[in-house]
């Protein structure tokens, strides 16, 4: 969820948002394996995340957490003086970003999908 929210907010500040989304999401998601004890097993980490997204109950939890994440960031920005009209982001959903990330594996290799979307 945090990978998607940070990608959504930060993409607006890059002159090439599509490239940024691919690069940033890849960087953010591929470092997460350490929290699963899979820092040396990228394929295992990817399988775990793909399986989690495919489980309906876990997907519902992901959807809810993503909405909460966007709301929390927007509230925090408003809390420090950002105009509420400017506190939102173009929303990206982690499952959609994950699907794009996965789609690039065959063409570009397991850990270099960003080249496929440029």
N, CA, C and O of each residue as an XYZ file, in Angstrom:
472
protein
N       0.815     -1.177      0.000
C       0.000      0.000      0.000
C       0.868      1.254      0.000
O       0.623      2.177     -0.776
N       1.873      1.292      0.860
C       2.714      2.496      0.936
C       3.476      2.711     -0.371
O       3.753      3.850     -0.748
N       3.814      1.634     -1.056
C       4.517      1.776     -2.342
C       3.638      2.517     -3.345
O       4.125      3.360     -4.099
N       2.358      2.205     -3.352
C       1.434      2.851     -4.287
C       1.187      4.304     -3.901
O       1.195      5.183     -4.762
N       0.968      4.563     -2.612
C       0.677      5.927     -2.169
C       1.876      6.840     -2.414
O       1.715      7.960     -2.900
N       3.063      6.374     -2.082
C       4.244      7.221     -2.318
C       4.461      7.442     -3.809
O       4.848      8.535     -4.223
N       4.218      6.426     -4.609
C       4.343      6.563     -6.064
C       3.340      7.580     -6.590
O       3.681      8.425     -7.417
N       2.110      7.498     -6.111
C       1.061      8.403     -6.580
C       1.384      9.855     -6.270
O       1.230     10.724     -7.129
N       1.828     10.122     -5.060
C       2.133     11.504     -4.689
C       3.384     12.013     -5.400
O       3.401     13.145     -5.883
N       4.399     11.214     -5.467
C       5.676     11.682     -6.008
C       5.685     11.808     -7.530
O       6.459     12.595     -8.074
N       4.843     11.052     -8.223
C       4.867     11.105     -9.682
C       4.586     12.496    -10.243
O       5.065     12.844    -11.322
N       3.814     13.282     -9.515
C       3.451     14.615     -9.986
C       4.650     15.547    -10.095
O       4.583     16.565    -10.785
N       5.733     15.213     -9.430
C       6.908     16.081     -9.406
C       7.993     15.663    -10.387
O       9.076     16.247    -10.414
N       7.697     14.654    -11.187
C       8.683     14.192    -12.161
C       8.236     14.603    -13.558
O       7.052     14.497    -13.878
N       9.157     15.070    -14.395
C       8.770     15.469    -15.745
C       8.314     14.293    -16.618
O       7.670     14.497    -17.647
N       8.646     13.072    -16.210
C       8.225     11.882    -16.952
C       7.495     10.935    -15.988
O       8.068      9.939    -15.547
N       6.232     11.246    -15.662
C       5.534     10.458    -14.636
C       5.447      8.962    -14.942
O       5.565      8.152    -14.023
N       5.250      8.580    -16.176
C       5.135      7.147    -16.499
C       6.441      6.417    -16.177
O       6.427      5.333    -15.592
N       7.552      7.012    -16.558
C       8.852      6.411    -16.251
C       9.063      6.395    -14.744
O       9.531      5.403    -14.183
N       8.714      7.499    -14.094
C       8.884      7.583    -12.652
C       8.100      6.491    -11.938
O       8.627      5.831    -11.043
N       6.850      6.299    -12.327
C       6.016      5.276    -11.683
C       6.689      3.915    -11.785
O       6.751      3.184    -10.796
N       7.191      3.564    -12.954
C       7.862      2.267    -13.122
C       9.111      2.173    -12.251
O       9.312      1.182    -11.548
N       9.938      3.197    -12.300
C      11.190      3.174    -11.536
C      10.954      3.171    -10.026
O      11.530      2.363     -9.297
N      10.106      4.077     -9.573
C       9.892      4.224     -8.129
C       9.195      3.002     -7.546
O       9.602      2.487     -6.505
N       8.140      2.540     -8.220
C       7.436      1.374     -7.693
C       8.367      0.171     -7.637
O       8.349     -0.575     -6.658
N       9.172     -0.028     -8.660
C      10.120     -1.143     -8.654
C      11.065     -1.035     -7.467
O      11.267     -2.003     -6.734
N      11.638      0.137     -7.283
C      12.580      0.328     -6.173
C      11.897      0.075     -4.832
O      12.433     -0.630     -3.978
N      10.727      0.649     -4.656
C      10.033      0.530     -3.382
C       9.583     -0.901     -3.100
O       9.721     -1.383     -1.975
N       9.057     -1.571     -4.093
C       8.529     -2.916     -3.868
C       9.655     -3.946     -3.712
O       9.522     -4.884     -2.926
N      10.735     -3.788     -4.433
C      11.792     -4.800     -4.377
C      12.612     -4.742     -3.087
O      13.330     -5.692     -2.776
N      12.519     -3.664     -2.344
C      13.208     -3.635     -1.049
C      12.350     -4.221      0.062
O      12.840     -4.431      1.172
N      11.090     -4.487     -0.215
C      10.168     -4.968      0.815
C      10.407     -6.424      1.216
O       9.962     -6.848      2.283
N      11.096     -7.188      0.386
C      11.362     -8.586      0.718
C      12.050     -8.768      2.052
O      11.874     -9.799      2.701
N      12.824     -7.795      2.471
C      13.526     -7.876      3.753
C      12.545     -8.008      4.913
O      12.869     -8.622      5.929
N      11.370     -7.448      4.776
C      10.368     -7.524      5.843
C       9.645     -8.869      5.871
O       8.881     -9.156      6.794
N       9.889     -9.672      4.871
C       9.287    -11.003      4.774
C      10.332    -12.099      4.960
O      10.022    -13.282      4.819
N      11.558    -11.716      5.273
C      12.632    -12.693      5.395
C      13.065    -13.237      4.043
O      13.656    -14.314      3.959
N      12.771    -12.490      2.986
C      13.063    -12.949      1.629
C      13.987    -11.977      0.894
O      13.900    -11.834     -0.326
N      14.864    -11.314      1.634
C      15.738    -10.329      1.000
C      16.665    -10.926     -0.049
O      17.148    -10.210     -0.927
N      16.920    -12.227      0.031
C      17.781    -12.886     -0.955
C      16.987    -13.779     -1.903
O      17.563    -14.602     -2.615
N      15.667    -13.617     -1.911
C      14.803    -14.470     -2.732
C      13.718    -13.615     -3.388
O      12.555    -13.660     -2.989
N      14.111    -12.840     -4.393
C      13.162    -11.950     -5.060
C      12.008    -12.734     -5.677
O      10.856    -12.307     -5.594
N      12.307    -13.872     -6.294
C      11.230    -14.667     -6.894
C      10.250    -15.163     -5.836
O       9.041    -15.161     -6.066
N      10.755    -15.586     -4.684
C       9.892    -16.028     -3.593
C       9.042    -14.890     -3.048
O       7.862    -15.072     -2.748
N       9.650    -13.719     -2.923
C       8.907    -12.550     -2.457
C       7.801    -12.197     -3.443
O       6.666    -11.935     -3.044
N       8.133    -12.190     -4.721
C       7.129    -11.878     -5.743
C       5.977    -12.868     -5.705
O       4.814    -12.480     -5.819
N       6.299    -14.141     -5.547
C       5.242    -15.157     -5.474
C       4.341    -14.908     -4.269
O       3.120    -15.036     -4.365
N       4.937    -14.555     -3.145
C       4.159    -14.295     -1.929
C       3.197    -13.125     -2.140
O       2.032    -13.198     -1.746
N       3.674    -12.065     -2.750
C       2.817    -10.893     -2.966
C       1.726    -11.203     -3.989
O       0.574    -10.811     -3.804
N       2.075    -11.890     -5.043
C       1.064    -12.253     -6.046
C      -0.032    -13.112     -5.432
O      -1.215    -12.911     -5.709
N       0.359    -14.062     -4.604
C      -0.624    -14.924     -3.932
C      -1.494    -14.116     -2.975
O      -2.700    -14.349     -2.895
N      -0.911    -13.186     -2.263
C      -1.676    -12.372     -1.318
C      -2.712    -11.517     -2.043
O      -3.857    -11.423     -1.602
N      -2.320    -10.901     -3.140
C      -3.241    -10.060     -3.893
C      -4.379    -10.890     -4.471
O      -5.494    -10.392     -4.625
N      -4.105    -12.155     -4.791
C      -5.120    -13.025     -5.386
C      -6.157    -13.528     -4.375
O      -7.231    -13.976     -4.775
N      -5.855    -13.461     -3.084
C      -6.808    -13.921     -2.059
C      -7.858    -12.835     -1.819
O      -7.515    -11.714     -1.446
N      -9.128    -13.160     -2.030
C     -10.174    -12.121     -1.909
C     -10.167    -11.371     -0.575
O     -10.277    -10.145     -0.569
N     -10.043    -12.060      0.530
C     -10.072    -11.369      1.827
C      -8.869    -10.441      1.975
O      -8.996     -9.328      2.486
N      -7.710    -10.900      1.531
C      -6.513    -10.064      1.638
C      -6.580     -8.902      0.665
O      -6.097     -7.809      0.962
N      -7.177     -9.131     -0.497
C      -7.343     -8.050     -1.468
C      -8.270     -6.981     -0.898
O      -8.022     -5.788     -1.073
N      -9.330     -7.397     -0.221
C     -10.240     -6.433      0.406
C      -9.510     -5.620      1.469
O      -9.729     -4.416      1.604
N      -8.643     -6.287      2.218
C      -7.855     -5.579      3.231
C      -6.888     -4.598      2.560
O      -6.694     -3.485      3.049
N      -6.289     -5.006      1.456
C      -5.391     -4.122      0.707
C      -6.150     -2.900      0.200
O      -5.662     -1.775      0.303
N      -7.334     -3.121     -0.344
C      -8.142     -2.004     -0.845
C      -8.460     -1.018      0.279
O      -8.328      0.193      0.103
N      -8.878     -1.540      1.431
C      -9.222     -0.675      2.565
C      -7.988      0.063      3.088
O      -8.056      1.258      3.376
N      -6.880     -0.635      3.211
C      -5.650     -0.003      3.706
C      -5.162      1.071      2.747
O      -4.643      2.102      3.175
N      -5.325      0.836      1.467
C      -4.910      1.822      0.468
C      -5.742      3.089      0.607
O      -5.203      4.195      0.579
N      -7.045      2.933      0.757
C      -7.910      4.104      0.955
C      -7.533      4.850      2.224
O      -7.491      6.080      2.238
N      -7.261      4.110      3.284
C      -6.850      4.740      4.544
C      -5.521      5.473      4.375
O      -5.329      6.552      4.934
N      -4.618      4.895      3.614
C      -3.323      5.528      3.372
C      -3.462      6.847      2.642
O      -2.856      7.844      3.033
N      -4.258      6.860      1.581
C      -4.480      8.116      0.856
C      -5.127      9.157      1.761
O      -4.742     10.327      1.743
N      -6.108      8.734      2.551
C      -6.788      9.667      3.451
C      -5.821     10.216      4.501
O      -5.860     11.405      4.815
N      -4.964      9.368      5.038
C      -4.015      9.805      6.066
C      -3.001     10.797      5.515
O      -2.682     11.789      6.171
N      -2.494     10.536      4.317
C      -1.527     11.463      3.723
C      -2.200     12.801      3.428
O      -1.640     13.856      3.724
N      -3.385     12.760      2.854
C      -4.099     14.012      2.559
C      -4.354     14.795      3.844
O      -4.156     16.010      3.874
N      -4.789     14.118      4.900
C      -5.049     14.794      6.174
C      -3.764     15.391      6.753
O      -3.778     16.501      7.285
N      -2.682     14.670      6.651
C      -1.409     15.183      7.169
C      -0.969     16.420      6.396
O      -0.473     17.381      6.986
N      -1.146     16.399      5.097
C      -0.774     17.565      4.290
C      -1.636     18.776      4.647
O      -1.127     19.889      4.777
N      -2.927     18.556      4.802
C      -3.818     19.642      5.211
C      -3.410     20.144      6.597
O      -3.459     21.342      6.877
N      -3.011     19.219      7.446
C      -2.602     19.573      8.797
C      -1.383     20.483      8.864
O      -1.189     21.194      9.850
N      -0.569     20.460      7.827
C       0.597     21.348      7.807
C       0.391     22.526      6.862
O       1.342     23.214      6.488
N      -0.881     22.750      6.479
C      -1.198     23.959      5.729
C      -1.404     23.831      4.241
O      -1.610     24.840      3.567
N      -1.357     22.637      3.707
C      -1.604     22.473      2.268
C      -3.101     22.655      2.015
O      -3.935     22.150      2.767
N      -3.422     23.369      0.966
C      -4.818     23.558      0.568
C      -5.449     22.188      0.321
O      -4.877     21.375     -0.405
N      -6.611     21.915      0.908
C      -7.243     20.605      0.718
C      -7.426     20.221     -0.749
O      -7.370     19.040     -1.091
N      -7.641     21.202     -1.609
C      -7.791     20.905     -3.035
C      -6.488     20.391     -3.649
O      -6.500     19.737     -4.691
N      -5.374     20.689     -2.999
C      -4.071     20.260     -3.496
C      -3.513     19.056     -2.745
O      -2.448     18.549     -3.097
N      -4.217     18.595     -1.721
C      -3.686     17.542     -0.851
C      -3.903     16.133     -1.386
O      -3.334     15.176     -0.861
N      -4.705     16.001     -2.407
C      -4.946     14.676     -2.980
C      -3.907     14.333     -4.021
O      -3.107     15.179     -4.421
N      -3.922     13.095     -4.455
C      -3.006     12.631     -5.499
C      -3.811     11.904     -6.555
O      -4.927     11.453     -6.299
N      -3.241     11.793     -7.742
C      -3.826     10.913     -8.745
C      -3.635      9.503     -8.219
O      -2.508      9.015     -8.138
N      -4.712      8.857     -7.867
C      -4.618      7.579     -7.157
C      -4.146      6.450     -8.052
O      -4.596      6.272     -9.184
N      -3.231      5.710     -7.495
C      -2.735      4.485     -8.107
C      -3.038      3.366     -7.120
O      -2.853      3.535     -5.915
N      -3.494      2.248     -7.611
C      -3.807      1.138     -6.712
C      -2.653      0.143     -6.734
O      -2.127     -0.160     -7.805
N      -2.250     -0.372     -5.576
C      -1.118     -1.300     -5.540
C      -1.320     -2.544     -6.406
O      -0.359     -3.037     -6.996
N      -2.536     -3.057     -6.494
C      -2.756     -4.256     -7.316
C      -2.556     -3.947     -8.797
O      -2.032     -4.780     -9.536
N      -2.965     -2.771     -9.233
C      -2.750     -2.382    -10.627
C      -1.266     -2.160    -10.909
O      -0.754     -2.585    -11.945
N      -0.581     -1.492     -9.983
C       0.856     -1.306    -10.145
C       1.569     -2.654    -10.163
O       2.489     -2.868    -10.952
N       1.139     -3.558     -9.292
C       1.733     -4.891     -9.246
C       1.511     -5.623    -10.569
O       2.418     -6.283    -11.075
N       0.315     -5.508    -11.123
C       0.017     -6.163    -12.409
C       0.918     -5.612    -13.509
O       1.417     -6.372    -14.338
N       1.128     -4.300    -13.523
C       2.035     -3.708    -14.516
C       3.466     -4.181    -14.293
O       4.182     -4.488    -15.246
N       3.870     -4.237    -13.053
C       5.202     -4.721    -12.692
C       5.387     -6.156    -13.183
O       6.398     -6.481    -13.805
N       4.414     -7.002    -12.903
C       4.478     -8.405    -13.330
C       4.470     -8.542    -14.843
O       5.161     -9.399    -15.394
N       3.698     -7.709    -15.516
C       3.570     -7.812    -16.966
C       4.905     -7.626    -17.674
O       5.103     -8.152    -18.769
N       5.807     -6.896    -17.069
C       7.106     -6.654    -17.685
C       8.122     -7.743    -17.461
O       9.165     -7.735    -18.114
N       7.867     -8.688    -16.561
C       8.871     -9.709    -16.267
C       9.300    -10.505    -17.476
O      10.504    -10.661    -17.680
N       8.399    -11.021    -18.295
C       8.858    -11.854    -19.411
C       9.680    -11.093    -20.443
O      10.680    -11.609    -20.942
N       9.262     -9.858    -20.770
C       9.966     -9.105    -21.802
C      11.302     -8.561    -21.319
O      12.285     -8.570    -22.061
N      11.341     -8.091    -20.083
C      12.509     -7.348    -19.628
C      13.352     -8.097    -18.606
O      14.400     -7.605    -18.189
N      12.916     -9.257    -18.208
C      13.654     -9.982    -17.176
C      13.006     -9.787    -15.837
O      12.244     -8.838    -15.652
N      13.283    -10.648    -14.909
C      12.579    -10.655    -13.636
C      12.599     -9.365    -12.851
O      11.586     -9.023    -12.239
N      13.688     -8.635    -12.834
C      13.716     -7.451    -11.970
C      13.924     -6.165    -12.751
O      14.429     -5.185    -12.203
N      13.546     -6.153    -14.018
C      13.763     -4.941    -14.795
C      12.556     -4.594    -15.654
O      12.715     -4.243    -16.823
N      11.356     -4.686    -15.099
C      10.144     -4.409    -15.855
C      10.051     -2.982    -16.308
O       9.368     -2.696    -17.291
N      10.722     -2.062    -15.619
C      10.600     -0.644    -15.959
C      11.061     -0.365    -17.380
O      10.557      0.564    -18.010
N      12.000     -1.136    -17.901
C      12.441     -0.929    -19.279
C      11.319     -1.264    -20.260
O      11.238     -0.684    -21.343
N      10.461     -2.199    -19.877
C       9.372     -2.614    -20.761
C       8.299     -1.537    -20.911
O       7.589     -1.525    -21.917
N       8.159     -0.631    -19.936
C       7.098      0.366    -19.998
C       7.569      1.714    -20.493
O       6.770      2.646    -20.588
N       8.815      1.841    -20.803
C       9.325      3.143    -21.270
C       8.994      3.366    -22.710
O       9.343      4.405    -23.270
